Amino acid sequence: MADVTYYGADWCVDCRRSKAQMDSLGIKYEEKNVEQEAAYAVEAESISGRKNIPVIVFTDGEFLVEPSNAALEEALAKRNLIG
């Protein structure tokens, strides 16, 4: 099961950065590409209330929108997803 749900798009610089960070940390995530599936864009906006991506949702229901690397790492560590 994925630890995180990631909403993003390949053209988005912040999305690529967050995705690369999660990859480097070995985070298991479900990817929902908002460019390939319009319903995912609607889902992401309904979660965050904004059109900005990436939206990163944790299993506890909390989420981040366009997080910095430090904020994402802090959120992952808080949930014991990284060492």
PyMOL Python script that loads the backbone (N, CA, C, O; Angstrom):
from pymol import cmd

cmd.read_pdbstr("""\
ATOM      1  N   MET A   1       0.844  -1.195   0.000  1.00  0.00           N
ATOM      2  CA  MET A   1       0.000   0.000   0.000  1.00  0.00           C
ATOM      3  C   MET A   1       0.882   1.248   0.000  1.00  0.00           C
ATOM      4  O   MET A   1       1.938   1.273   0.632  1.00  0.00           O
ATOM      5  N   ALA A   2       0.447   2.260  -0.700  1.00  0.00           N
ATOM      6  CA  ALA A   2       1.214   3.493  -0.796  1.00  0.00           C
ATOM      7  C   ALA A   2       1.117   4.295   0.505  1.00  0.00           C
ATOM      8  O   ALA A   2       0.074   4.326   1.158  1.00  0.00           O
ATOM      9  N   ASP A   3       2.225   4.939   0.862  1.00  0.00           N
ATOM     10  CA  ASP A   3       2.266   5.799   2.041  1.00  0.00           C
ATOM     11  C   ASP A   3       1.699   7.179   1.734  1.00  0.00           C
ATOM     12  O   ASP A   3       1.283   7.909   2.633  1.00  0.00           O
ATOM     13  N   VAL A   4       1.689   7.522   0.450  1.00  0.00           N
ATOM     14  CA  VAL A   4       1.370   8.877   0.014  1.00  0.00           C
ATOM     15  C   VAL A   4       0.628   8.795  -1.325  1.00  0.00           C
ATOM     16  O   VAL A   4       0.877   7.894  -2.126  1.00  0.00           O
ATOM     17  N   THR A   5      -0.271   9.732  -1.552  1.00  0.00           N
ATOM     18  CA  THR A   5      -0.857   9.911  -2.880  1.00  0.00           C
ATOM     19  C   THR A   5      -0.323  11.222  -3.428  1.00  0.00           C
ATOM     20  O   THR A   5      -0.395  12.261  -2.772  1.00  0.00           O
ATOM     21  N   TYR A   6       0.207  11.160  -4.622  1.00  0.00           N
ATOM     22  CA  TYR A   6       0.864  12.309  -5.251  1.00  0.00           C
ATOM     23  C   TYR A   6       0.070  12.719  -6.489  1.00  0.00           C
ATOM     24  O   TYR A   6      -0.113  11.923  -7.410  1.00  0.00           O
ATOM     25  N   TYR A   7      -0.396  13.958  -6.503  1.00  0.00           N
ATOM     26  CA  TYR A   7      -1.069  14.526  -7.674  1.00  0.00           C
ATOM     27  C   TYR A   7      -0.095  15.501  -8.315  1.00  0.00           C
ATOM     28  O   TYR A   7       0.376  16.433  -7.663  1.00  0.00           O
ATOM     29  N   GLY A   8       0.208  15.289  -9.594  1.00  0.00           N
ATOM     30  CA  GLY A   8       1.141  16.173 -10.269  1.00  0.00           C
ATOM     31  C   GLY A   8       1.073  15.990 -11.771  1.00  0.00           C
ATOM     32  O   GLY A   8       0.210  15.286 -12.294  1.00  0.00           O
ATOM     33  N   ALA A   9       2.009  16.645 -12.459  1.00  0.00           N
ATOM     34  CA  ALA A   9       2.103  16.562 -13.918  1.00  0.00           C
ATOM     35  C   ALA A   9       3.573  16.606 -14.316  1.00  0.00           C
ATOM     36  O   ALA A   9       4.401  17.192 -13.620  1.00  0.00           O
ATOM     37  N   ASP A  10       3.881  15.980 -15.440  1.00  0.00           N
ATOM     38  CA  ASP A  10       5.266  15.885 -15.896  1.00  0.00           C
ATOM     39  C   ASP A  10       5.877  17.254 -16.221  1.00  0.00           C
ATOM     40  O   ASP A  10       7.085  17.437 -16.070  1.00  0.00           O
ATOM     41  N   TRP A  11       5.057  18.217 -16.667  1.00  0.00           N
ATOM     42  CA  TRP A  11       5.568  19.533 -17.059  1.00  0.00           C
ATOM     43  C   TRP A  11       5.853  20.440 -15.866  1.00  0.00           C
ATOM     44  O   TRP A  11       6.483  21.485 -16.025  1.00  0.00           O
ATOM     45  N   CYS A  12       5.403  20.061 -14.688  1.00  0.00           N
ATOM     46  CA  CYS A  12       5.475  20.898 -13.493  1.00  0.00           C
ATOM     47  C   CYS A  12       6.823  20.713 -12.783  1.00  0.00           C
ATOM     48  O   CYS A  12       7.155  19.615 -12.337  1.00  0.00           O
ATOM     49  N   VAL A  13       7.587  21.798 -12.689  1.00  0.00           N
ATOM     50  CA  VAL A  13       8.916  21.746 -12.075  1.00  0.00           C
ATOM     51  C   VAL A  13       8.820  21.339 -10.601  1.00  0.00           C
ATOM     52  O   VAL A  13       9.584  20.483 -10.154  1.00  0.00           O
ATOM     53  N   ASP A  14       7.899  21.934  -9.844  1.00  0.00           N
ATOM     54  CA  ASP A  14       7.753  21.585  -8.428  1.00  0.00           C
ATOM     55  C   ASP A  14       7.333  20.130  -8.260  1.00  0.00           C
ATOM     56  O   ASP A  14       7.749  19.463  -7.313  1.00  0.00           O
ATOM     57  N   CYS A  15       6.511  19.643  -9.179  1.00  0.00           N
ATOM     58  CA  CYS A  15       6.090  18.237  -9.128  1.00  0.00           C
ATOM     59  C   CYS A  15       7.279  17.318  -9.330  1.00  0.00           C
ATOM     60  O   CYS A  15       7.461  16.356  -8.583  1.00  0.00           O
ATOM     61  N   ARG A  16       8.088  17.609 -10.334  1.00  0.00           N
ATOM     62  CA  ARG A  16       9.254  16.771 -10.612  1.00  0.00           C
ATOM     63  C   ARG A  16      10.216  16.776  -9.424  1.00  0.00           C
ATOM     64  O   ARG A  16      10.809  15.748  -9.096  1.00  0.00           O
ATOM     65  N   ARG A  17      10.369  17.937  -8.781  1.00  0.00           N
ATOM     66  CA  ARG A  17      11.268  18.047  -7.631  1.00  0.00           C
ATOM     67  C   ARG A  17      10.751  17.195  -6.468  1.00  0.00           C
ATOM     68  O   ARG A  17      11.513  16.432  -5.874  1.00  0.00           O
ATOM     69  N   SER A  18       9.467  17.320  -6.141  1.00  0.00           N
ATOM     70  CA  SER A  18       8.895  16.546  -5.030  1.00  0.00           C
ATOM     71  C   SER A  18       8.933  15.046  -5.315  1.00  0.00           C
ATOM     72  O   SER A  18       9.227  14.240  -4.432  1.00  0.00           O
ATOM     73  N   LYS A  19       8.634  14.693  -6.550  1.00  0.00           N
ATOM     74  CA  LYS A  19       8.641  13.282  -6.935  1.00  0.00           C
ATOM     75  C   LYS A  19      10.054  12.713  -6.837  1.00  0.00           C
ATOM     76  O   LYS A  19      10.240  11.605  -6.332  1.00  0.00           O
ATOM     77  N   ALA A  20      11.041  13.451  -7.308  1.00  0.00           N
ATOM     78  CA  ALA A  20      12.433  13.010  -7.236  1.00  0.00           C
ATOM     79  C   ALA A  20      12.869  12.857  -5.780  1.00  0.00           C
ATOM     80  O   ALA A  20      13.604  11.929  -5.443  1.00  0.00           O
ATOM     81  N   GLN A  21      12.422  13.757  -4.931  1.00  0.00           N
ATOM     82  CA  GLN A  21      12.772  13.674  -3.514  1.00  0.00           C
ATOM     83  C   GLN A  21      12.168  12.410  -2.896  1.00  0.00           C
ATOM     84  O   GLN A  21      12.854  11.686  -2.175  1.00  0.00           O
ATOM     85  N   MET A  22      10.899  12.145  -3.172  1.00  0.00           N
ATOM     86  CA  MET A  22      10.272  10.941  -2.628  1.00  0.00           C
ATOM     87  C   MET A  22      10.949   9.686  -3.174  1.00  0.00           C
ATOM     88  O   MET A  22      11.155   8.720  -2.439  1.00  0.00           O
ATOM     89  N   ASP A  23      11.296   9.698  -4.463  1.00  0.00           N
ATOM     90  CA  ASP A  23      12.008   8.560  -5.057  1.00  0.00           C
ATOM     91  C   ASP A  23      13.340   8.324  -4.341  1.00  0.00           C
ATOM     92  O   ASP A  23      13.682   7.188  -4.013  1.00  0.00           O
ATOM     93  N   SER A  24      14.087   9.403  -4.104  1.00  0.00           N
ATOM     94  CA  SER A  24      15.408   9.263  -3.481  1.00  0.00           C
ATOM     95  C   SER A  24      15.300   8.781  -2.039  1.00  0.00           C
ATOM     96  O   SER A  24      16.233   8.168  -1.522  1.00  0.00           O
ATOM     97  N   LEU A  25      14.178   9.050  -1.389  1.00  0.00           N
ATOM     98  CA  LEU A  25      13.967   8.624   0.002  1.00  0.00           C
ATOM     99  C   LEU A  25      13.291   7.255   0.094  1.00  0.00           C
ATOM    100  O   LEU A  25      13.093   6.727   1.188  1.00  0.00           O
ATOM    101  N   GLY A  26      12.939   6.684  -1.063  1.00  0.00           N
ATOM    102  CA  GLY A  26      12.317   5.361  -1.080  1.00  0.00           C
ATOM    103  C   GLY A  26      10.867   5.358  -0.615  1.00  0.00           C
ATOM    104  O   GLY A  26      10.385   4.355  -0.089  1.00  0.00           O
ATOM    105  N   ILE A  27      10.179   6.463  -0.805  1.00  0.00           N
ATOM    106  CA  ILE A  27       8.776   6.570  -0.393  1.00  0.00           C
ATOM    107  C   ILE A  27       7.888   5.855  -1.407  1.00  0.00           C
ATOM    108  O   ILE A  27       8.052   6.022  -2.616  1.00  0.00           O
ATOM    109  N   LYS A  28       6.952   5.061  -0.908  1.00  0.00           N
ATOM    110  CA  LYS A  28       5.976   4.415  -1.779  1.00  0.00           C
ATOM    111  C   LYS A  28       4.805   5.372  -1.954  1.00  0.00           C
ATOM    112  O   LYS A  28       4.178   5.786  -0.978  1.00  0.00           O
ATOM    113  N   TYR A  29       4.514   5.721  -3.210  1.00  0.00           N
ATOM    114  CA  TYR A  29       3.407   6.642  -3.447  1.00  0.00           C
ATOM    115  C   TYR A  29       2.592   6.202  -4.651  1.00  0.00           C
ATOM    116  O   TYR A  29       3.087   5.565  -5.581  1.00  0.00           O
ATOM    117  N   GLU A  30       1.323   6.571  -4.590  1.00  0.00           N
ATOM    118  CA  GLU A  30       0.436   6.363  -5.730  1.00  0.00           C
ATOM    119  C   GLU A  30       0.455   7.653  -6.526  1.00  0.00           C
ATOM    120  O   GLU A  30       0.167   8.725  -5.993  1.00  0.00           O
ATOM    121  N   GLU A  31       0.791   7.550  -7.791  1.00  0.00           N
ATOM    122  CA  GLU A  31       0.872   8.742  -8.636  1.00  0.00           C
ATOM    123  C   GLU A  31      -0.429   8.929  -9.399  1.00  0.00           C
ATOM    124  O   GLU A  31      -0.932   8.008 -10.042  1.00  0.00           O
ATOM    125  N   LYS A  32      -0.962  10.143  -9.312  1.00  0.00           N
ATOM    126  CA  LYS A  32      -2.151  10.514 -10.079  1.00  0.00           C
ATOM    127  C   LYS A  32      -1.779  11.709 -10.942  1.00  0.00           C
ATOM    128  O   LYS A  32      -1.700  12.841 -10.463  1.00  0.00           O
ATOM    129  N   ASN A  33      -1.551  11.438 -12.224  1.00  0.00           N
ATOM    130  CA  ASN A  33      -1.106  12.468 -13.153  1.00  0.00           C
ATOM    131  C   ASN A  33      -2.308  13.278 -13.630  1.00  0.00           C
ATOM    132  O   ASN A  33      -3.163  12.774 -14.358  1.00  0.00           O
ATOM    133  N   VAL A  34      -2.361  14.537 -13.210  1.00  0.00           N
ATOM    134  CA  VAL A  34      -3.509  15.390 -13.514  1.00  0.00           C
ATOM    135  C   VAL A  34      -3.569  15.787 -14.985  1.00  0.00           C
ATOM    136  O   VAL A  34      -4.616  16.206 -15.478  1.00  0.00           O
ATOM    137  N   GLU A  35      -2.451  15.655 -15.677  1.00  0.00           N
ATOM    138  CA  GLU A  35      -2.410  15.975 -17.102  1.00  0.00           C
ATOM    139  C   GLU A  35      -3.029  14.837 -17.921  1.00  0.00           C
ATOM    140  O   GLU A  35      -3.689  15.081 -18.931  1.00  0.00           O
ATOM    141  N   GLN A  36      -2.814  13.608 -17.486  1.00  0.00           N
ATOM    142  CA  GLN A  36      -3.306  12.446 -18.224  1.00  0.00           C
ATOM    143  C   GLN A  36      -4.754  12.106 -17.887  1.00  0.00           C
ATOM    144  O   GLN A  36      -5.443  11.471 -18.686  1.00  0.00           O
ATOM    145  N   GLU A  37      -5.219  12.522 -16.715  1.00  0.00           N
ATOM    146  CA  GLU A  37      -6.572  12.175 -16.271  1.00  0.00           C
ATOM    147  C   GLU A  37      -7.217  13.388 -15.608  1.00  0.00           C
ATOM    148  O   GLU A  37      -6.849  13.768 -14.496  1.00  0.00           O
ATOM    149  N   ALA A  38      -8.183  13.991 -16.300  1.00  0.00           N
ATOM    150  CA  ALA A  38      -8.833  15.215 -15.807  1.00  0.00           C
ATOM    151  C   ALA A  38      -9.480  15.010 -14.435  1.00  0.00           C
ATOM    152  O   ALA A  38      -9.523  15.938 -13.627  1.00  0.00           O
ATOM    153  N   ALA A  39      -9.977  13.814 -14.170  1.00  0.00           N
ATOM    154  CA  ALA A  39     -10.621  13.546 -12.874  1.00  0.00           C
ATOM    155  C   ALA A  39      -9.632  13.727 -11.722  1.00  0.00           C
ATOM    156  O   ALA A  39     -10.027  14.120 -10.625  1.00  0.00           O
ATOM    157  N   TYR A  40      -8.356  13.445 -11.961  1.00  0.00           N
ATOM    158  CA  TYR A  40      -7.347  13.621 -10.914  1.00  0.00           C
ATOM    159  C   TYR A  40      -7.144  15.100 -10.592  1.00  0.00           C
ATOM    160  O   TYR A  40      -6.910  15.461  -9.438  1.00  0.00           O
ATOM    161  N   ALA A  41      -7.232  15.957 -11.615  1.00  0.00           N
ATOM    162  CA  ALA A  41      -7.124  17.394 -11.381  1.00  0.00           C
ATOM    163  C   ALA A  41      -8.277  17.866 -10.503  1.00  0.00           C
ATOM    164  O   ALA A  41      -8.083  18.690  -9.609  1.00  0.00           O
ATOM    165  N   VAL A  42      -9.465  17.349 -10.754  1.00  0.00           N
ATOM    166  CA  VAL A  42     -10.639  17.691  -9.943  1.00  0.00           C
ATOM    167  C   VAL A  42     -10.443  17.198  -8.511  1.00  0.00           C
ATOM    168  O   VAL A  42     -10.731  17.921  -7.558  1.00  0.00           O
ATOM    169  N   GLU A  43      -9.954  15.973  -8.363  1.00  0.00           N
ATOM    170  CA  GLU A  43      -9.683  15.423  -7.024  1.00  0.00           C
ATOM    171  C   GLU A  43      -8.696  16.290  -6.265  1.00  0.00           C
ATOM    172  O   GLU A  43      -8.927  16.643  -5.108  1.00  0.00           O
ATOM    173  N   ALA A  44      -7.595  16.630  -6.918  1.00  0.00           N
ATOM    174  CA  ALA A  44      -6.549  17.429  -6.263  1.00  0.00           C
ATOM    175  C   ALA A  44      -7.093  18.772  -5.819  1.00  0.00           C
ATOM    176  O   ALA A  44      -6.803  19.226  -4.712  1.00  0.00           O
ATOM    177  N   GLU A  45      -7.878  19.411  -6.671  1.00  0.00           N
ATOM    178  CA  GLU A  45      -8.445  20.715  -6.324  1.00  0.00           C
ATOM    179  C   GLU A  45      -9.455  20.588  -5.187  1.00  0.00           C
ATOM    180  O   GLU A  45      -9.537  21.472  -4.333  1.00  0.00           O
ATOM    181  N   SER A  46     -10.223  19.503  -5.165  1.00  0.00           N
ATOM    182  CA  SER A  46     -11.198  19.327  -4.095  1.00  0.00           C
ATOM    183  C   SER A  46     -10.508  19.075  -2.758  1.00  0.00           C
ATOM    184  O   SER A  46     -11.046  19.433  -1.710  1.00  0.00           O
ATOM    185  N   ILE A  47      -9.346  18.473  -2.780  1.00  0.00           N
ATOM    186  CA  ILE A  47      -8.578  18.233  -1.553  1.00  0.00           C
ATOM    187  C   ILE A  47      -7.982  19.538  -1.037  1.00  0.00           C
ATOM    188  O   ILE A  47      -8.111  19.869   0.141  1.00  0.00           O
ATOM    189  N   SER A  48      -7.335  20.267  -1.926  1.00  0.00           N
ATOM    190  CA  SER A  48      -6.555  21.432  -1.495  1.00  0.00           C
ATOM    191  C   SER A  48      -7.315  22.758  -1.568  1.00  0.00           C
ATOM    192  O   SER A  48      -6.945  23.726  -0.904  1.00  0.00           O
ATOM    193  N   GLY A  49      -8.374  22.797  -2.375  1.00  0.00           N
ATOM    194  CA  GLY A  49      -9.077  24.063  -2.563  1.00  0.00           C
ATOM    195  C   GLY A  49      -8.334  25.010  -3.487  1.00  0.00           C
ATOM    196  O   GLY A  49      -8.683  26.186  -3.592  1.00  0.00           O
ATOM    197  N   ARG A  50      -7.317  24.503  -4.152  1.00  0.00           N
ATOM    198  CA  ARG A  50      -6.487  25.320  -5.043  1.00  0.00           C
ATOM    199  C   ARG A  50      -6.206  24.532  -6.317  1.00  0.00           C
ATOM    200  O   ARG A  50      -6.382  23.314  -6.357  1.00  0.00           O
ATOM    201  N   LYS A  51      -5.766  25.239  -7.358  1.00  0.00           N
ATOM    202  CA  LYS A  51      -5.404  24.574  -8.605  1.00  0.00           C
ATOM    203  C   LYS A  51      -3.918  24.230  -8.650  1.00  0.00           C
ATOM    204  O   LYS A  51      -3.460  23.618  -9.615  1.00  0.00           O
ATOM    205  N   ASN A  52      -3.167  24.607  -7.634  1.00  0.00           N
ATOM    206  CA  ASN A  52      -1.726  24.386  -7.607  1.00  0.00           C
ATOM    207  C   ASN A  52      -1.395  22.907  -7.431  1.00  0.00           C
ATOM    208  O   ASN A  52      -2.108  22.166  -6.756  1.00  0.00           O
ATOM    209  N   ILE A  53      -0.291  22.500  -8.060  1.00  0.00           N
ATOM    210  CA  ILE A  53       0.237  21.152  -7.885  1.00  0.00           C
ATOM    211  C   ILE A  53       1.732  21.265  -7.625  1.00  0.00           C
ATOM    212  O   ILE A  53       2.324  22.278  -7.994  1.00  0.00           O
ATOM    213  N   PRO A  54       2.363  20.289  -7.015  1.00  0.00           N
ATOM    214  CA  PRO A  54       1.791  19.024  -6.601  1.00  0.00           C
ATOM    215  C   PRO A  54       0.944  19.153  -5.336  1.00  0.00           C
ATOM    216  O   PRO A  54       1.120  20.056  -4.518  1.00  0.00           O
ATOM    217  N   VAL A  55       0.022  18.205  -5.222  1.00  0.00           N
ATOM    218  CA  VAL A  55      -0.710  17.997  -3.976  1.00  0.00           C
ATOM    219  C   VAL A  55      -0.271  16.621  -3.487  1.00  0.00           C
ATOM    220  O   VAL A  55      -0.384  15.625  -4.201  1.00  0.00           O
ATOM    221  N   ILE A  56       0.225  16.591  -2.273  1.00  0.00           N
ATOM    222  CA  ILE A  56       0.730  15.348  -1.691  1.00  0.00           C
ATOM    223  C   ILE A  56      -0.113  15.039  -0.466  1.00  0.00           C
ATOM    224  O   ILE A  56      -0.128  15.796   0.504  1.00  0.00           O
ATOM    225  N   VAL A  57      -0.822  13.904  -0.525  1.00  0.00           N
ATOM    226  CA  VAL A  57      -1.785  13.532   0.509  1.00  0.00           C
ATOM    227  C   VAL A  57      -1.248  12.337   1.289  1.00  0.00           C
ATOM    228  O   VAL A  57      -0.780  11.357   0.711  1.00  0.00           O
ATOM    229  N   PHE A  58      -1.327  12.439   2.607  1.00  0.00           N
ATOM    230  CA  PHE A  58      -0.860  11.371   3.489  1.00  0.00           C
ATOM    231  C   PHE A  58      -2.038  10.522   3.947  1.00  0.00           C
ATOM    232  O   PHE A  58      -3.188  10.955   3.868  1.00  0.00           O
ATOM    233  N   THR A  59      -1.755   9.319   4.423  1.00  0.00           N
ATOM    234  CA  THR A  59      -2.817   8.398   4.811  1.00  0.00           C
ATOM    235  C   THR A  59      -3.647   8.924   5.977  1.00  0.00           C
ATOM    236  O   THR A  59      -4.771   8.469   6.187  1.00  0.00           O
ATOM    237  N   ASP A  60      -3.106   9.882   6.741  1.00  0.00           N
ATOM    238  CA  ASP A  60      -3.865  10.463   7.856  1.00  0.00           C
ATOM    239  C   ASP A  60      -4.794  11.588   7.398  1.00  0.00           C
ATOM    240  O   ASP A  60      -5.480  12.200   8.217  1.00  0.00           O
ATOM    241  N   GLY A  61      -4.818  11.862   6.086  1.00  0.00           N
ATOM    242  CA  GLY A  61      -5.713  12.870   5.538  1.00  0.00           C
ATOM    243  C   GLY A  61      -5.092  14.243   5.392  1.00  0.00           C
ATOM    244  O   GLY A  61      -5.646  15.093   4.694  1.00  0.00           O
ATOM    245  N   GLU A  62      -3.961  14.484   6.029  1.00  0.00           N
ATOM    246  CA  GLU A  62      -3.287  15.768   5.867  1.00  0.00           C
ATOM    247  C   GLU A  62      -2.652  15.819   4.481  1.00  0.00           C
ATOM    248  O   GLU A  62      -2.395  14.786   3.863  1.00  0.00           O
ATOM    249  N   PHE A  63      -2.403  17.040   4.004  1.00  0.00           N
ATOM    250  CA  PHE A  63      -1.828  17.196   2.667  1.00  0.00           C
ATOM    251  C   PHE A  63      -0.922  18.409   2.613  1.00  0.00           C
ATOM    252  O   PHE A  63      -1.001  19.301   3.458  1.00  0.00           O
ATOM    253  N   LEU A  64      -0.067  18.429   1.615  1.00  0.00           N
ATOM    254  CA  LEU A  64       0.799  19.565   1.316  1.00  0.00           C
ATOM    255  C   LEU A  64       0.545  19.987  -0.126  1.00  0.00           C
ATOM    256  O   LEU A  64       0.260  19.157  -0.989  1.00  0.00           O
ATOM    257  N   VAL A  65       0.652  21.290  -0.373  1.00  0.00           N
ATOM    258  CA  VAL A  65       0.540  21.830  -1.732  1.00  0.00           C
ATOM    259  C   VAL A  65       1.835  22.580  -2.035  1.00  0.00           C
ATOM    260  O   VAL A  65       2.242  23.463  -1.280  1.00  0.00           O
ATOM    261  N   GLU A  66       2.465  22.225  -3.127  1.00  0.00           N
ATOM    262  CA  GLU A  66       3.731  22.836  -3.540  1.00  0.00           C
ATOM    263  C   GLU A  66       4.733  22.928  -2.389  1.00  0.00           C
ATOM    264  O   GLU A  66       5.257  24.008  -2.116  1.00  0.00           O
ATOM    265  N   PRO A  67       5.005  21.812  -1.711  1.00  0.00           N
ATOM    266  CA  PRO A  67       5.900  21.904  -0.554  1.00  0.00           C
ATOM    267  C   PRO A  67       7.355  22.117  -0.949  1.00  0.00           C
ATOM    268  O   PRO A  67       7.804  21.677  -2.007  1.00  0.00           O
ATOM    269  N   SER A  68       8.072  22.797  -0.079  1.00  0.00           N
ATOM    270  CA  SER A  68       9.526  22.860  -0.237  1.00  0.00           C
ATOM    271  C   SER A  68      10.081  21.484   0.101  1.00  0.00           C
ATOM    272  O   SER A  68       9.387  20.663   0.702  1.00  0.00           O
ATOM    273  N   ASN A  69      11.321  21.228  -0.278  1.00  0.00           N
ATOM    274  CA  ASN A  69      11.944  19.946   0.074  1.00  0.00           C
ATOM    275  C   ASN A  69      11.964  19.759   1.583  1.00  0.00           C
ATOM    276  O   ASN A  69      11.715  18.659   2.077  1.00  0.00           O
ATOM    277  N   ALA A  70      12.258  20.825   2.316  1.00  0.00           N
ATOM    278  CA  ALA A  70      12.327  20.730   3.779  1.00  0.00           C
ATOM    279  C   ALA A  70      10.959  20.396   4.367  1.00  0.00           C
ATOM    280  O   ALA A  70      10.859  19.562   5.266  1.00  0.00           O
ATOM    281  N   ALA A  71       9.907  21.040   3.867  1.00  0.00           N
ATOM    282  CA  ALA A  71       8.556  20.778   4.384  1.00  0.00           C
ATOM    283  C   ALA A  71       8.114  19.354   4.080  1.00  0.00           C
ATOM    284  O   ALA A  71       7.500  18.699   4.922  1.00  0.00           O
ATOM    285  N   LEU A  72       8.421  18.874   2.883  1.00  0.00           N
ATOM    286  CA  LEU A  72       8.049  17.514   2.518  1.00  0.00           C
ATOM    287  C   LEU A  72       8.812  16.510   3.377  1.00  0.00           C
ATOM    288  O   LEU A  72       8.227  15.551   3.880  1.00  0.00           O
ATOM    289  N   GLU A  73      10.103  16.727   3.544  1.00  0.00           N
ATOM    290  CA  GLU A  73      10.894  15.807   4.362  1.00  0.00           C
ATOM    291  C   GLU A  73      10.396  15.804   5.807  1.00  0.00           C
ATOM    292  O   GLU A  73      10.319  14.749   6.436  1.00  0.00           O
ATOM    293  N   GLU A  74      10.064  16.967   6.326  1.00  0.00           N
ATOM    294  CA  GLU A  74       9.541  17.062   7.701  1.00  0.00           C
ATOM    295  C   GLU A  74       8.226  16.282   7.839  1.00  0.00           C
ATOM    296  O   GLU A  74       8.026  15.564   8.819  1.00  0.00           O
ATOM    297  N   ALA A  75       7.335  16.426   6.858  1.00  0.00           N
ATOM    298  CA  ALA A  75       6.049  15.727   6.900  1.00  0.00           C
ATOM    299  C   ALA A  75       6.245  14.210   6.808  1.00  0.00           C
ATOM    300  O   ALA A  75       5.541  13.454   7.477  1.00  0.00           O
ATOM    301  N   LEU A  76       7.188  13.770   5.989  1.00  0.00           N
ATOM    302  CA  LEU A  76       7.479  12.350   5.857  1.00  0.00           C
ATOM    303  C   LEU A  76       8.088  11.796   7.152  1.00  0.00           C
ATOM    304  O   LEU A  76       7.736  10.705   7.600  1.00  0.00           O
ATOM    305  N   ALA A  77       8.998  12.562   7.737  1.00  0.00           N
ATOM    306  CA  ALA A  77       9.646  12.125   8.979  1.00  0.00           C
ATOM    307  C   ALA A  77       8.641  12.069  10.126  1.00  0.00           C
ATOM    308  O   ALA A  77       8.694  11.164  10.959  1.00  0.00           O
ATOM    309  N   LYS A  78       7.727  13.034  10.168  1.00  0.00           N
ATOM    310  CA  LYS A  78       6.694  13.079  11.219  1.00  0.00           C
ATOM    311  C   LYS A  78       5.851  11.804  11.207  1.00  0.00           C
ATOM    312  O   LYS A  78       5.359  11.361  12.244  1.00  0.00           O
ATOM    313  N   ARG A  79       5.694  11.226  10.025  1.00  0.00           N
ATOM    314  CA  ARG A  79       4.882  10.023   9.874  1.00  0.00           C
ATOM    315  C   ARG A  79       5.748   8.758   9.874  1.00  0.00           C
ATOM    316  O   ARG A  79       5.270   7.676   9.536  1.00  0.00           O
ATOM    317  N   ASN A  80       7.014   8.898  10.250  1.00  0.00           N
ATOM    318  CA  ASN A  80       7.948   7.778  10.314  1.00  0.00           C
ATOM    319  C   ASN A  80       8.093   7.047   8.979  1.00  0.00           C
ATOM    320  O   ASN A  80       8.257   5.827   8.944  1.00  0.00           O
ATOM    321  N   LEU A  81       8.030   7.801   7.884  1.00  0.00           N
ATOM    322  CA  LEU A  81       8.182   7.199   6.568  1.00  0.00           C
ATOM    323  C   LEU A  81       9.632   7.202   6.104  1.00  0.00           C
ATOM    324  O   LEU A  81       9.987   6.517   5.144  1.00  0.00           O
ATOM    325  N   ILE A  82      10.470   7.980   6.793  1.00  0.00           N
ATOM    326  CA  ILE A  82      11.912   7.993   6.504  1.00  0.00           C
ATOM    327  C   ILE A  82      12.661   7.867   7.835  1.00  0.00           C
ATOM    328  O   ILE A  82      12.118   8.129   8.909  1.00  0.00           O
ATOM    329  N   GLY A  83      13.914   7.461   7.723  1.00  0.00           N
ATOM    330  CA  GLY A  83      14.713   7.199   8.914  1.00  0.00           C
ATOM    331  C   GLY A  83      15.171   8.391   9.665  1.00  0.00           C
ATOM    332  O   GLY A  83      15.851   8.255  10.682  1.00  0.00           O
TER     333      GLY A  83
END
""", "prot")
cmd.dss("prot")
cmd.show_as("cartoon", "prot")
cmd.util.cbc("prot")
cmd.orient("prot")
